[in-house]
Amino acid sequence: MEHLQGWKGKSQLMEDEAFFDALVSAPVEKVLRVVVIKEIKGSQYGVQLESSVRDRLVAADKYEDDEEEALEKVSDFFQSKYFRPGSVVTFHFPATATAAPEISFVTEGKEEAKVAVENAAVAEMIQRWYLGGDSAVSQTTVRSIADSFAAMLSSP
């Protein structure tokens, strides 16, 4: 956690956007596991993810043809899925750029499905969708992450 040492001893990470920027850009493996609690169509999830990530890319002036194509591939991945309670979406972001980030989906009675996110800007904005501080999709998740890191960074 050397890349986060600037926040050692700080307890109010929730309000610190620089912390979340450092977390997203940290050169470490990150795995986000989303467990479904309410039944929805995969297409609903895919549209929400696509819209949010596209808006972030446009705001950062990083939305070009390559990003559009990569984002459509991710959105298409979710179109035929059905999210039952207990289904799991896993986002895997490797520590280095040698392997593409990956999204997997598994639900009861089905084999795991995977899609690679082969565009770095799209992968970054997907991370920001979950780890983006004030702009993240789930403030409950962000609060949990901030509190956990504050505890880890305050221990000797």
Accessible surface in RSA format (square Angstrom, percent):
REM  Atomic radii and reference values for relative SASA: ProtOr
REM  Chains: A
REM  Algorithm: Lee & Richards
REM  Probe-radius: 1.40
REM  Slices: 20
REM RES _ NUM      All-atoms   Total-Side   Main-Chain    Non-polar    All polar
REM                ABS   REL    ABS   REL    ABS   REL    ABS   REL    ABS   REL
RES MET A   1    94.83  49.1  56.49  37.4  38.33  91.3  52.57  44.7  42.26  56.0
RES GLU A   2   153.64  88.2 139.96 105.9  13.68  32.6  53.95 104.4  99.69  81.4
RES HIS A   3    62.72  34.3  34.65  24.1  28.07  71.8  36.75  37.9  25.97  30.2
RES LEU A   4     0.92   0.5   0.92   0.7   0.00   0.0   0.92   0.6   0.00   0.0
RES GLN A   5    80.30  44.9  69.59  50.9  10.71  25.5  42.97  91.5  37.33  28.3
RES GLY A   6    58.02  71.6   0.00   N/A  58.02  71.6  37.23 102.2  20.79  46.6
RES TRP A   7    36.02  14.5  36.02  17.4   0.00   0.0  33.99  18.1   2.03   3.3
RES LYS A   8   111.92  54.6  91.60  56.2  20.32  48.4  72.66  65.4  39.26  41.8
RES GLY A   9    56.91  70.2   0.00   N/A  56.91  70.2  27.00  74.1  29.91  67.0
RES LYS A  10   105.16  51.3  99.54  61.1   5.62  13.4  66.64  60.0  38.52  41.0
RES SER A  11    80.83  68.3  63.43  84.7  17.40  40.1  41.31  88.0  39.52  55.4
RES GLN A  12   121.23  67.8 111.81  81.7   9.42  22.4  53.51 113.9  67.71  51.4
RES LEU A  13     1.98   1.1   0.80   0.6   1.18   3.0   0.80   0.6   1.18   3.2
RES MET A  14    21.00  10.9  19.78  13.1   1.22   2.9  19.78  16.8   1.22   1.6
RES GLU A  15   112.50  64.6  84.16  63.7  28.34  67.5  66.99 129.6  45.51  37.2
RES ASP A  16    37.67  26.4  32.68  32.5   4.99  11.8  15.26  35.9  22.41  22.3
RES GLU A  17    68.88  39.5  65.40  49.5   3.48   8.3  50.49  97.7  18.39  15.0
RES ALA A  18    56.85  52.3  48.94  75.5   7.91  18.0  51.68  72.8   5.18  13.7
RES PHE A  19     0.00   0.0   0.00   0.0   0.00   0.0   0.00   0.0   0.00   0.0
RES PHE A  20     1.23   0.6   1.23   0.8   0.00   0.0   1.23   0.7   0.00   0.0
RES ASP A  21    67.76  47.5  67.01  66.7   0.75   1.8  21.10  49.7  46.66  46.5
RES ALA A  22    21.13  19.4  13.94  21.5   7.19  16.4  19.37  27.3   1.76   4.7
RES LEU A  23    10.71   6.0  10.71   7.7   0.00   0.0  10.71   7.5   0.00   0.0
RES VAL A  24     6.90   4.5   2.10   1.9   4.80  11.6   2.10   1.8   4.80  13.0
RES SER A  25    82.65  69.8  53.81  71.8  28.84  66.4  45.87  97.7  36.78  51.5
RES ALA A  26     6.34   5.8   0.01   0.0   6.33  14.4   2.30   3.2   4.05  10.7
RES PRO A  27    95.98  69.9  76.41  69.7  19.57  71.1  81.91  67.6  14.07  87.4
RES VAL A  28    54.47  35.8  52.05  47.1   2.42   5.8  54.02  46.9   0.45   1.2
RES GLU A  29   104.69  60.1  82.75  62.6  21.94  52.2  20.42  39.5  84.28  68.8
RES LYS A  30    24.80  12.1  20.76  12.7   4.04   9.6  18.02  16.2   6.78   7.2
RES VAL A  31    83.90  55.2  54.68  49.5  29.22  70.4  54.68  47.5  29.22  79.2
RES LEU A  32    26.20  14.6  24.81  17.8   1.38   3.5  26.20  18.4   0.00   0.0
RES ARG A  33   162.27  68.1 131.93  67.3  30.34  72.2  45.44  62.1 116.84  70.8
RES VAL A  34    37.30  24.5  34.06  30.8   3.25   7.8  37.30  32.4   0.00   0.0
RES VAL A  35    69.69  45.9  52.50  47.5  17.18  41.4  52.50  45.6  17.18  46.6
RES VAL A  36    14.80   9.7   8.06   7.3   6.74  16.2  12.77  11.1   2.02   5.5
RES ILE A  37   157.84  89.8 132.60  98.8  25.25  60.8 135.43  97.5  22.42  60.8
RES LYS A  38   155.74  76.0 148.81  91.3   6.94  16.5  95.43  85.9  60.31  64.2
RES GLU A  39    90.77  52.1  74.77  56.6  16.01  38.1  19.07  36.9  71.70  58.5
RES ILE A  40    51.52  29.3  46.77  34.8   4.75  11.5  51.52  37.1   0.00   0.0
RES LYS A  41   122.22  59.6 122.20  75.0   0.02   0.1  65.11  58.6  57.11  60.8
RES GLY A  42     0.00   0.0   0.00   N/A   0.00   0.0   0.00   0.0   0.00   0.0
RES SER A  43    30.71  25.9  30.26  40.4   0.45   1.0  16.47  35.1  14.24  20.0
RES GLN A  44   102.30  57.2  90.45  66.1  11.85  28.2  37.22  79.2  65.08  49.4
RES TYR A  45    19.80   9.2  19.12  10.9   0.68   1.8  19.80  14.9   0.00   0.0
RES GLY A  46     0.00   0.0   0.00   N/A   0.00   0.0   0.00   0.0   0.00   0.0
RES VAL A  47    88.13  58.0  87.54  79.3   0.59   1.4  87.62  76.1   0.51   1.4
RES GLN A  48    96.06  53.7  89.89  65.7   6.17  14.7  31.58  67.2  64.48  48.9
RES LEU A  49     0.02   0.0   0.02   0.0   0.00   0.0   0.02   0.0   0.00   0.0
RES GLU A  50    28.57  16.4  28.57  21.6   0.00   0.0   0.89   1.7  27.67  22.6
RES SER A  51    46.93  39.7  46.59  62.2   0.34   0.8  18.44  39.3  28.50  39.9
RES SER A  52    25.01  21.1  18.72  25.0   6.29  14.5  16.81  35.8   8.20  11.5
RES VAL A  53     0.00   0.0   0.00   0.0   0.00   0.0   0.00   0.0   0.00   0.0
RES ARG A  54    79.45  33.4  79.45  40.5   0.00   0.0  24.19  33.1  55.27  33.5
RES ASP A  55    89.95  63.0  83.16  82.8   6.78  16.0  28.10  66.1  61.85  61.7
RES ARG A  56    41.39  17.4  34.87  17.8   6.52  15.5  23.71  32.4  17.67  10.7
RES LEU A  57     0.00   0.0   0.00   0.0   0.00   0.0   0.00   0.0   0.00   0.0
RES VAL A  58    87.38  57.5  75.32  68.2  12.07  29.1  77.46  67.3   9.92  26.9
RES ALA A  59    92.15  84.7  49.50  76.4  42.65  97.0  61.64  86.8  30.51  80.8
RES ALA A  60    44.82  41.2  18.43  28.4  26.39  60.0  30.75  43.3  14.06  37.3
RES ASP A  61   127.11  89.0 108.55 108.0  18.56  43.9  30.84  72.6  96.26  96.0
RES LYS A  62    80.72  39.4  75.26  46.2   5.46  13.0  54.73  49.3  25.99  27.7
RES TYR A  63    59.54  27.8  39.41  22.4  20.13  52.4  33.99  25.5  25.55  31.5
RES GLU A  64   114.28  65.6 107.14  81.1   7.14  17.0  46.47  89.9  67.81  55.4
RES ASP A  65   116.02  81.3 111.13 110.6   4.89  11.6  35.12  82.6  80.91  80.7
RES ASP A  66   100.78  70.6  95.24  94.8   5.54  13.1  18.76  44.1  82.03  81.8
RES GLU A  67    23.03  13.2  23.03  17.4   0.00   0.0   0.00   0.0  23.03  18.8
RES GLU A  68    70.33  40.4  70.15  53.1   0.18   0.4   9.32  18.0  61.01  49.8
RES GLU A  69   127.97  73.5 122.55  92.7   5.42  12.9  42.67  82.5  85.30  69.6
RES ALA A  70    14.58  13.4   8.57  13.2   6.01  13.7  13.41  18.9   1.17   3.1
RES LEU A  71     0.75   0.4   0.75   0.5   0.00   0.0   0.75   0.5   0.00   0.0
RES GLU A  72    81.06  46.5  80.65  61.0   0.42   1.0  20.99  40.6  60.08  49.0
RES LYS A  73    90.22  44.0  83.47  51.2   6.75  16.1  67.30  60.6  22.92  24.4
RES VAL A  74     0.57   0.4   0.57   0.5   0.00   0.0   0.57   0.5   0.00   0.0
RES SER A  75     6.13   5.2   6.13   8.2   0.00   0.0   1.88   4.0   4.25   6.0
RES ASP A  76    93.91  65.8  83.18  82.8  10.73  25.4  25.88  60.9  68.03  67.9
RES PHE A  77    23.46  11.7  12.07   7.5  11.39  29.6  22.43  13.6   1.03   3.0
RES PHE A  78     0.00   0.0   0.00   0.0   0.00   0.0   0.00   0.0   0.00   0.0
RES GLN A  79    80.31  44.9  62.37  45.6  17.93  42.7  34.15  72.7  46.16  35.0
RES SER A  80   100.18  84.7  61.86  82.6  38.32  88.3  55.98 119.2  44.20  61.9
RES LYS A  81    39.35  19.2  31.60  19.4   7.75  18.4  15.34  13.8  24.01  25.6
RES TYR A  82    88.79  41.5  84.21  47.9   4.59  11.9  59.59  44.8  29.21  36.0
RES PHE A  83     2.64   1.3   2.64   1.6   0.00   0.0   2.64   1.6   0.00   0.0
RES ARG A  84    98.49  41.4  98.49  50.2   0.00   0.0  31.40  42.9  67.09  40.7
RES PRO A  85    79.66  58.1  57.97  52.8  21.70  78.9  58.66  48.4  21.00 130.5
RES GLY A  86    50.93  62.8   0.00   N/A  50.93  62.8  30.23  82.9  20.70  46.4
RES SER A  87     1.19   1.0   0.00   0.0   1.19   2.8   0.13   0.3   1.07   1.5
RES VAL A  88    16.23  10.7  15.57  14.1   0.66   1.6  15.57  13.5   0.66   1.8
RES VAL A  89     0.15   0.1   0.15   0.1   0.00   0.0   0.15   0.1   0.00   0.0
RES THR A  90    32.59  23.2  31.87  32.3   0.73   1.7  21.06  28.3  11.53  17.4
RES PHE A  91     0.15   0.1   0.15   0.1   0.00   0.0   0.15   0.1   0.00   0.0
RES HIS A  92    54.50  29.8  54.45  37.8   0.04   0.1  42.58  43.9  11.92  13.9
RES PHE A  93     6.96   3.5   6.96   4.3   0.00   0.0   6.96   4.2   0.00   0.0
RES PRO A  94    29.52  21.5  14.18  12.9  15.34  55.8  15.45  12.8  14.08  87.5
RES ALA A  95    47.12  43.3  29.83  46.0  17.28  39.3  30.18  42.5  16.94  44.9
RES THR A  96    84.48  60.1  74.08  75.1  10.40  24.8  70.72  95.0  13.76  20.8
RES ALA A  97   109.20 100.4  68.72 106.0  40.48  92.1  78.05 109.9  31.15  82.5
RES THR A  98   132.02  93.9  90.71  92.0  41.31  98.5  83.22 111.8  48.80  73.8
RES ALA A  99    53.16  48.9  45.52  70.2   7.64  17.4  51.27  72.2   1.89   5.0
RES ALA A 100    44.23  40.7  20.17  31.1  24.06  54.7  25.15  35.4  19.09  50.6
RES PRO A 101    24.70  18.0  24.70  22.5   0.00   0.0  24.70  20.4   0.00   0.0
RES GLU A 102    57.30  32.9  55.51  42.0   1.80   4.3   5.54  10.7  51.77  42.3
RES ILE A 103     1.64   0.9   1.64   1.2   0.00   0.0   1.64   1.2   0.00   0.0
RES SER A 104    10.85   9.2  10.54  14.1   0.31   0.7   2.95   6.3   7.89  11.1
RES PHE A 105     8.20   4.1   7.52   4.7   0.68   1.8   7.94   4.8   0.26   0.7
RES VAL A 106    59.73  39.3  58.92  53.3   0.81   1.9  59.23  51.5   0.50   1.3
RES THR A 107    10.93   7.8   5.54   5.6   5.39  12.9   8.72  11.7   2.22   3.4
RES GLU A 108   160.90  92.4 135.11 102.2  25.79  61.4  58.74 113.6 102.16  83.4
RES GLY A 109    81.21 100.2   0.00   N/A  81.21 100.2  42.72 117.2  38.49  86.2
RES LYS A 110   135.03  65.9 116.30  71.4  18.73  44.6  66.25  59.6  68.78  73.3
RES GLU A 111   164.72  94.6 143.14 108.3  21.57  51.4  61.71 119.4 103.00  84.1
RES GLU A 112    92.96  53.4  65.00  49.2  27.96  66.6  18.47  35.7  74.49  60.8
RES ALA A 113    30.18  27.7  24.16  37.3   6.02  13.7  30.18  42.5   0.00   0.0
RES LYS A 114   117.16  57.2  86.59  53.1  30.57  72.8  38.94  35.1  78.22  83.3
RES VAL A 115    14.43   9.5   9.65   8.7   4.78  11.5  14.43  12.5   0.00   0.0
RES ALA A 116    30.02  27.6  24.00  37.0   6.02  13.7  24.00  33.8   6.02  16.0
RES VAL A 117     2.53   1.7   0.95   0.9   1.59   3.8   1.96   1.7   0.57   1.5
RES GLU A 118   128.40  73.7  92.33  69.9  36.07  85.9  35.04  67.8  93.35  76.2
RES ASN A 119    20.51  14.1  16.96  16.4   3.54   8.5   6.89  16.6  13.62  13.2
RES ALA A 120    87.51  80.5  69.09 106.6  18.42  41.9  75.94 106.9  11.57  30.7
RES ALA A 121    15.85  14.6  10.69  16.5   5.16  11.7  13.57  19.1   2.28   6.0
RES VAL A 122     0.00   0.0   0.00   0.0   0.00   0.0   0.00   0.0   0.00   0.0
RES ALA A 123     5.33   4.9   5.33   8.2   0.00   0.0   5.33   7.5   0.00   0.0
RES GLU A 124    45.09  25.9  43.76  33.1   1.32   3.2  18.04  34.9  27.05  22.1
RES MET A 125     8.56   4.4   8.56   5.7   0.00   0.0   7.32   6.2   1.25   1.7
RES ILE A 126     0.25   0.1   0.25   0.2   0.00   0.0   0.25   0.2   0.00   0.0
RES GLN A 127    16.47   9.2  16.47  12.0   0.00   0.0   0.00   0.0  16.47  12.5
RES ARG A 128    48.82  20.5  48.82  24.9   0.00   0.0  16.97  23.2  31.85  19.3
RES TRP A 129     6.49   2.6   6.49   3.1   0.00   0.0   3.06   1.6   3.43   5.6
RES TYR A 130    18.51   8.6  18.12  10.3   0.39   1.0  13.77  10.3   4.73   5.8
RES LEU A 131     6.11   3.4   6.08   4.4   0.02   0.1   6.08   4.3   0.02   0.1
RES GLY A 132     5.82   7.2   0.00   N/A   5.82   7.2   3.88  10.6   1.95   4.4
RES GLY A 133     0.06   0.1   0.00   N/A   0.06   0.1   0.06   0.2   0.00   0.0
RES ASP A 134   104.81  73.4  82.87  82.5  21.94  51.9  29.66  69.8  75.15  75.0
RES SER A 135    66.18  55.9  48.74  65.0  17.44  40.2  48.33 102.9  17.86  25.0
RES ALA A 136    11.20  10.3   0.00   0.0  11.20  25.5   0.00   0.0  11.20  29.7
RES VAL A 137    59.98  39.5  25.69  23.3  34.28  82.6  33.94  29.5  26.04  70.6
RES SER A 138    33.73  28.5  28.52  38.1   5.21  12.0  23.82  50.7   9.90  13.9
RES GLN A 139    76.51  42.8  69.89  51.1   6.63  15.8  63.16 134.4  13.35  10.1
RES THR A 140   113.56  80.8 105.90 107.4   7.65  18.2  73.75  99.1  39.81  60.2
RES THR A 141    50.45  35.9  46.26  46.9   4.19  10.0  27.78  37.3  22.66  34.3
RES VAL A 142     0.03   0.0   0.03   0.0   0.00   0.0   0.03   0.0   0.00   0.0
RES ARG A 143   104.03  43.7 104.03  53.0   0.00   0.0  40.95  56.0  63.08  38.2
RES SER A 144    63.22  53.4  55.96  74.7   7.27  16.7  30.05  64.0  33.17  46.5
RES ILE A 145    28.86  16.4  26.00  19.4   2.87   6.9  28.86  20.8   0.00   0.0
RES ALA A 146     1.45   1.3   1.00   1.5   0.45   1.0   1.24   1.7   0.21   0.5
RES ASP A 147    71.80  50.3  63.96  63.7   7.84  18.5  28.49  67.1  43.31  43.2
RES SER A 148    57.64  48.7  49.16  65.6   8.48  19.5  29.55  62.9  28.09  39.4
RES PHE A 149    37.86  18.9  37.86  23.5   0.00   0.0  37.86  23.0   0.00   0.0
RES ALA A 150    11.45  10.5   9.68  14.9   1.78   4.0  10.16  14.3   1.29   3.4
RES ALA A 151    62.90  57.8  51.01  78.7  11.90  27.1  57.70  81.3   5.20  13.8
RES MET A 152    88.43  45.8  77.73  51.4  10.70  25.5  48.74  41.4  39.70  52.6
RES LEU A 153     1.78   1.0   1.03   0.7   0.75   1.9   1.78   1.2   0.00   0.0
RES SER A 154    73.49  62.1  44.12  58.9  29.36  67.6  29.76  63.4  43.72  61.3
RES SER A 155    56.87  48.1  49.42  66.0   7.45  17.2  36.89  78.5  19.99  28.0
RES PRO A 156   172.31 125.6 105.32  96.0  66.98 243.5 138.19 114.1  34.12 212.1
END  Absolute sums over single chains surface
CHAIN  1 A     8630.1       6995.4       1634.8       4720.4       3909.7
END  Absolute sums over all chains
TOTAL          8630.1       6995.4       1634.8       4720.4       3909.7
